Amino acid sequence: MYIAFNRFRIIPDRHADFEKLWLNYQTHREKVPGFLFFDLIKGKTEKGCAIYASHTTWRNQQDFLTWTKSESFRRAHKNAGDYSKLYLGHPEFEGFEVAL
């Protein structure tokens, strides 16, 4: 399996807006081959911002990479810039192969 994280640093007092955005977010992933699971997780507040990560689990890395080149991916991210006022900087991506 492959796990993809995008880490977000959210402007103070905007975390409720960020969570609402994700509650209504159309990811277009649900029917993509290899997609298994999604979570939005909230971490601690550090340096004046709330930390969140989107966490998706895929059958393997190739399925994830195929999705990133798909029309489904483009539709899911077409308005991403509209919400930049919630973030401190760009999301930080990390990908992991499941070892055990």
C-alpha positions as CSV (number, residue, x, y, z in Angstrom):
1,M,0.0,0.0,0.0
2,Y,0.9,3.6,-0.4
3,I,0.0,6.6,1.8
4,A,-0.1,10.1,0.6
5,F,0.0,13.1,3.0
6,N,-0.5,16.7,2.3
7,R,0.4,18.8,5.3
8,F,-1.4,22.2,5.7
9,R,-0.5,25.1,8.0
10,I,-3.8,27.0,8.6
11,I,-4.0,30.7,9.5
12,P,-5.0,31.2,13.2
13,D,-8.8,31.4,13.7
14,R,-9.4,29.9,10.2
15,H,-9.4,26.2,11.1
16,A,-13.2,26.1,11.2
17,D,-13.3,27.4,7.6
18,F,-10.7,24.9,6.6
19,E,-12.7,22.0,8.1
20,K,-15.9,23.2,6.5
21,L,-14.2,23.3,3.1
22,W,-13.1,19.7,3.4
23,L,-16.5,18.6,4.6
24,N,-18.0,19.8,1.3
25,Y,-15.0,19.0,-0.9
26,Q,-15.5,16.8,-4.0
27,T,-12.4,14.8,-4.4
28,H,-13.5,12.7,-7.3
29,R,-11.3,9.9,-5.9
30,E,-13.9,7.4,-4.8
31,K,-14.2,5.5,-8.1
32,V,-10.5,5.8,-9.0
33,P,-8.8,2.4,-9.3
34,G,-6.6,1.7,-6.3
35,F,-8.0,4.4,-4.0
36,L,-8.8,2.8,-0.6
37,F,-9.3,5.4,2.1
38,F,-9.2,9.1,3.1
39,D,-8.9,11.0,6.4
40,L,-8.4,14.7,7.2
41,I,-6.4,14.7,10.4
42,K,-5.7,17.6,12.8
43,G,-2.5,18.0,14.7
44,K,-1.3,20.4,17.3
45,T,-1.2,24.1,17.0
46,E,2.4,25.3,16.5
47,K,4.0,28.6,15.7
48,G,0.6,30.2,15.7
49,C,-1.0,28.0,13.1
50,A,-3.2,24.8,13.2
51,I,-1.6,21.8,11.5
52,Y,-3.8,19.5,9.3
53,A,-3.0,16.7,6.9
54,S,-5.0,15.0,4.2
55,H,-4.2,11.3,4.4
56,T,-5.1,9.0,1.5
57,T,-4.4,5.3,1.3
58,W,-3.9,3.7,-2.1
59,R,-3.3,0.1,-3.3
60,N,0.2,1.1,-4.5
61,Q,2.2,4.1,-5.5
62,Q,1.5,3.7,-9.2
63,D,-2.3,3.9,-8.6
64,F,-1.7,7.2,-6.8
65,L,0.6,8.6,-9.5
66,T,-2.0,7.6,-12.2
67,W,-4.7,9.5,-10.3
68,T,-2.4,12.6,-10.2
69,K,-2.4,12.6,-14.0
70,S,-6.1,12.1,-14.4
71,E,-9.1,14.2,-15.2
72,S,-10.5,13.3,-11.8
73,F,-7.4,14.9,-10.2
74,R,-7.7,18.1,-12.3
75,R,-11.4,18.4,-11.3
76,A,-10.6,17.9,-7.7
77,H,-7.9,20.6,-7.7
78,K,-9.4,23.2,-10.2
79,N,-10.3,25.7,-7.5
80,A,-7.5,25.1,-5.0
81,G,-6.1,28.6,-5.4
82,D,-9.5,30.1,-4.3
83,Y,-8.7,28.9,-0.7
84,S,-5.1,30.1,-0.4
85,K,-6.3,32.8,2.1
86,L,-6.7,29.9,4.7
87,Y,-3.1,28.6,4.3
88,L,0.3,29.8,5.5
89,G,2.4,28.7,2.5
90,H,1.8,25.8,0.2
91,P,0.8,22.3,1.3
92,E,3.7,20.0,1.9
93,F,3.5,16.6,0.3
94,E,5.0,13.3,1.7
95,G,4.4,9.9,0.3
96,F,5.1,6.6,2.0
97,E,5.2,2.9,1.0
98,V,3.7,0.8,3.8
99,A,6.6,-1.3,5.2
100,L,4.7,-3.7,7.4
